[in-house]
Every structure is written in C-alpha cells, then in structure tokens.
Amino acid sequence: FFFQAEDGIRDAQESRGLGDVYKRQAIGTVFGRLIEKLQTTRDTIIEETRQSFQSFDQMVEEISDKDKLNKKLSSGVEEYYKTKQQIVEIMKGQEIIGKLNQINSNET
C-alpha cells in the first residue's frame, strides 16, 4: 500500500514562503556576480603577469645586447691600445733611425 500526496499536501515541514525563494535567488545573483568579478580579476592578473614577463624578456635581451656591445667595445679599446703601442714603437724606431742617420751624416 502506497499513499500518494494530493496536490498541496507535502511533508510535515512548514512552507518557508516565497521570501526564502527570493533570498536564495538574490544570494545566487550575488555569488554569480562575485564569481564573474573574480574571473575578471584573475584574467587581468594573468594578462598583467604575461605583459610583465614580456617586458622582463625584453630587458634581458637589451642587457644581453648591451653586454655584447660592451664586449665589442672593450675588444675595440684593447685593439686601439695595441695599435697605439705599435705606433709608439714604430715612432721610437723611426727616431732611432733618424738619430742613426744623423750620426752617419755627421761622420761623413
């Protein structure tokens, strides 16, 4: 034997009325908006982080380029001083040759 509830007859629990339904809907709406806001905030943070990483990568690349430039510059400066030293040696040699020539011309 099974009893079937007739329309309008429910368990012994009292009806909470429409106010509770509206409260649940309002809470659902608030939570829905909160979730949307959190997702938007999360998306914004992800995008800002991505942009920060791109900026960081660009800075690293620029620093690397500067390091390469500094190495070339340093190498160029070293080459300049070597060349300058060679020129000084050549000039000293020419001075010595000039003095020797002068001595030779004085002796003759």
CORQUIZI-V179808 format. One record per residue. N is the residue number from 1. NEAR is the number of other ideal C-beta (glycine too) atoms within 8 Angstrom. Layout:
# CORQUIZI-V179808
{{N;NEAR} {N;NEAR}}
This chain:
# CORQUIZI-V179808
{{1;2} {2;3} {3;4} {4;4} {5;6} {6;5} {7;4} {8;4} {9;5} {10;6} {11;3} {12;2} {13;5} {14;3} {15;5} {16;6} {17;6} {18;5} {19;7} {20;8} {21;9} {22;8} {23;8} {24;8} {25;8} {26;8} {27;8} {28;8} {29;8} {30;8} {31;8} {32;8} {33;8} {34;8} {35;8} {36;8} {37;8} {38;8} {39;8} {40;8} {41;8} {42;8} {43;8} {44;8} {45;8} {46;8} {47;8} {48;8} {49;8} {50;8} {51;8} {52;8} {53;8} {54;8} {55;8} {56;8} {57;8} {58;8} {59;8} {60;8} {61;8} {62;8} {63;8} {64;8} {65;8} {66;8} {67;8} {68;8} {69;8} {70;8} {71;8} {72;8} {73;8} {74;8} {75;8} {76;8} {77;8} {78;8} {79;8} {80;8} {81;8} {82;8} {83;8} {84;8} {85;8} {86;8} {87;8} {88;8} {89;8} {90;8} {91;8} {92;8} {93;8} {94;8} {95;8} {96;8} {97;8} {98;8} {99;8} {100;8} {101;8} {102;8} {103;8} {104;8} {105;7} {106;6} {107;5} {108;4}}
